[in-house]
Amino acid sequence: ESIDGFTVRSGWERGSIYAGLLGGKNPIGSSHQQIDAGCFVYHNHGKLWFTDLGTDSYTLPGGYFGKNNLFRRNAEGNNTLLLTSLPHGQALENNSPLTEWKSSEAASYAIIDTTAAYGDKAVKTTRGMLLTADRKTWVLRDEAEFKEAEDACWVANFESANIKCEIAEDG
């Protein structure tokens, strides 16, 4: 309920591209919600390139309300564009709806309107993804217009055989 999402894949065989984009409501008043407007995942050739860190965990060091879990819930833990001027990177209680999508032999794409995720600082922001017609190229694109100059960043979470995303005990 209240989740807008879009997934695409280049095929069903092992090694295909798989990607997903998430929008919808971020009702932070609920204890298990995450600040993740525009979150995405991307798999290619059997590798998980960008990942979602997953759901909250009661077993992380420091307990449920420890800094480890807060990282997962904030924008930094969710592959989103975030503003350093906002305490959590994105505005709380926002709604980022899926506004456009299409899937055909020509291409597959989706656009999430993330404007509300940046509160009164944004004029218009969107995040879109495209799987091209050749089914070999995937594109993620942010378009952002803010009322004033803003410091923005994007934290990517990924895992590989050599690099793991781990959160230290002190957060």
C-alpha positions in Angstrom: 0.0 0.0 0.0 1.3 3.4 -1.0 4.4 2.0 -2.6 5.2 2.9 -6.1 7.8 0.7 -7.7 9.0 -0.4 -11.1 11.3 -3.3 -12.0 12.8 -4.3 -15.4 15.0 -7.2 -16.6 16.8 -7.9 -19.8 15.9 -11.6 -19.8 15.3 -14.6 -17.6 18.7 -16.3 -18.1 21.5 -16.1 -15.5 23.5 -12.9 -16.0 20.7 -10.8 -17.2 20.2 -7.2 -16.1 17.7 -6.6 -13.3 16.9 -3.2 -11.9 14.2 -1.7 -9.6 13.2 1.8 -8.7 11.2 2.7 -5.5 8.9 5.6 -4.8 5.7 6.1 -2.8 5.1 7.4 0.7 7.7 7.7 3.4 5.5 7.6 6.5 8.2 7.9 9.1 5.7 7.9 11.9 5.6 4.2 11.5 8.5 2.5 13.3 9.8 0.4 10.4 9.8 2.9 7.5 12.9 4.1 5.7 13.8 7.4 4.1 14.2 6.0 0.6 12.5 8.1 -2.1 14.2 7.1 -5.3 15.9 4.0 -3.9 17.1 1.5 -6.6 18.8 -1.8 -7.0 20.9 -3.0 -10.0 22.1 -6.5 -10.9 24.2 -7.2 -14.0 26.0 -10.4 -15.2 25.3 -12.2 -12.0 26.7 -9.4 -9.8 24.8 -7.2 -7.4 26.2 -3.8 -8.2 23.9 -1.6 -6.1 21.9 -3.0 -3.3 19.3 -2.0 -0.7 20.7 -2.7 2.7 17.5 -4.4 3.7 14.9 -4.2 6.4 15.5 -3.1 10.0 17.2 -5.6 12.2 16.7 -6.1 15.9 20.0 -8.0 16.1 22.4 -5.3 14.9 25.1 -4.1 17.4 23.6 -1.4 19.6 20.0 -2.7 19.3 17.1 -1.6 17.2 17.5 2.1 17.9 21.3 2.0 17.6 23.3 3.9 15.0 23.6 0.9 12.7 19.9 0.6 12.2 19.5 4.4 11.8 22.0 4.3 8.8 19.7 1.8 7.1 16.7 4.0 7.6 18.2 7.3 6.6 18.7 8.4 3.0 22.5 7.5 3.1 21.6 3.8 3.4 19.2 3.7 0.5 21.0 4.8 -2.7 19.1 8.1 -2.9 20.0 11.6 -3.7 20.2 13.6 -0.4 20.7 17.1 0.7 23.2 17.8 3.4 21.0 20.7 4.7 18.2 18.3 5.7 18.7 16.5 9.0 17.9 13.1 7.4 19.0 13.8 3.8 15.4 13.9 2.7 12.2 15.4 4.2 10.2 13.2 6.4 6.6 12.2 5.6 7.0 12.7 1.8 5.3 11.1 -1.1 7.3 10.4 -4.3 4.9 8.9 -6.8 5.7 7.0 -9.9 4.5 9.5 -12.5 5.5 7.8 -15.8 6.4 4.4 -17.0 6.5 2.3 -20.1 7.8 -1.1 -21.0 8.0 -2.3 -24.6 10.4 -3.9 -27.0 11.7 -0.4 -27.8 12.7 0.3 -24.2 11.6 0.2 -20.6 11.6 3.2 -18.3 10.1 4.8 -15.2 10.2 8.2 -13.6 9.6 8.9 -9.9 8.7 12.5 -8.9 10.9 13.0 -5.8 10.1 16.7 -5.3 8.4 16.2 -2.0 11.4 14.3 -0.7 13.3 17.6 -0.5 10.6 19.6 1.3 10.4 23.3 0.6 13.9 23.3 -0.9 13.0 21.8 -4.2 11.3 23.3 -7.3 11.2 20.0 -9.1 13.2 16.8 -8.7 12.9 13.4 -10.5 14.7 10.2 -10.6 14.3 8.0 -13.7 15.7 4.7 -15.0 15.9 3.3 -18.5 16.7 -0.1 -19.9 17.6 0.5 -23.5 16.2 -1.3 -26.5 19.4 -3.4 -26.9 18.7 -4.7 -23.3 22.4 -4.2 -22.6 22.5 -0.7 -21.2 20.8 0.6 -18.1 20.7 4.4 -17.2 19.8 6.1 -13.9 19.2 9.8 -14.1 18.5 12.5 -11.5 17.1 15.9 -12.5 17.0 18.4 -9.8 16.1 22.1 -9.5 16.3 23.7 -6.1 15.2 27.1 -4.9 18.7 27.9 -3.8 22.2 26.4 -4.2 22.3 23.1 -2.2 25.0 20.6 -1.3 23.7 17.3 -2.5 25.3 13.9 -2.5 24.5 10.3 -3.4 25.8 7.4 -1.3 25.9 4.2 -3.2 25.7 0.9 -1.3 27.2 -2.1 -3.0 28.8 -5.4 -2.3 31.5 -7.3 -4.1 34.0 -10.1 -3.4 36.5 -7.4 -2.3 34.3 -4.7 -0.8 31.5 -5.1 1.8 29.2 -2.4 3.1 29.5 -2.7 6.9 28.6 -0.3 9.5 31.0 0.2 12.5 29.7 -0.2 16.0 29.9 3.7 16.5 27.7 4.2 13.4 
